Amino acid sequence: KFIRPSEIDGWARNFNLSINSIIGMTYNPLTKKYKLGDDVSVNYMTHYEKG
């Protein structure tokens, strides 16, 4: 099941975490490499801070 970034953000707020950054990732199966970008519709990474 895909968990939307907004869902994680809601859970994080329950633990007094705030989002610092979010970045999307796309995978190229031909080169077997990931590329970072703005699209968070499939794969993404988030960074949260306590505070």
C-alpha positions as CSV (number, residue, x, y, z in Angstrom):
1,K,0.0,0.0,0.0
2,F,1.3,3.4,-0.9
3,I,1.4,5.9,2.0
4,R,1.0,9.4,0.8
5,P,3.4,12.1,2.2
6,S,0.4,13.9,3.7
7,E,-0.4,10.7,5.8
8,I,3.1,10.5,7.1
9,D,3.0,14.2,7.9
10,G,-0.1,13.7,10.0
11,W,1.4,10.9,12.0
12,A,4.7,12.9,12.5
13,R,2.7,15.8,14.0
14,N,1.5,13.4,16.7
15,F,5.1,13.0,17.8
16,N,6.0,16.7,17.6
17,L,8.0,16.2,14.4
18,S,8.0,18.8,11.6
19,I,9.0,18.2,8.0
20,N,12.4,19.6,7.0
21,S,12.4,18.4,3.4
22,I,10.8,16.0,1.0
23,I,12.2,14.8,-2.3
24,G,10.9,12.4,-5.0
25,M,12.8,9.5,-6.5
26,T,12.4,7.9,-9.9
27,Y,14.0,4.6,-10.9
28,N,15.4,3.8,-14.4
29,P,15.3,0.0,-14.8
30,L,17.7,0.2,-17.8
31,T,20.5,1.9,-15.9
32,K,19.4,0.5,-12.5
33,K,19.8,3.9,-11.0
34,Y,17.6,6.3,-9.1
35,K,17.3,10.0,-9.8
36,L,16.1,12.6,-7.3
37,G,13.5,15.1,-8.3
38,D,10.3,16.9,-7.5
39,D,7.8,14.1,-8.3
40,V,6.6,12.4,-5.0
41,S,3.8,10.5,-6.6
42,V,5.5,7.1,-6.4
43,N,8.8,7.1,-4.4
44,Y,10.0,9.7,-2.0
45,M,12.1,10.4,1.0
46,T,11.3,12.7,3.9
47,H,13.4,14.3,6.6
48,Y,11.7,15.3,9.9
49,E,13.0,17.2,12.9
50,K,11.8,17.1,16.5
51,G,10.6,20.4,17.8
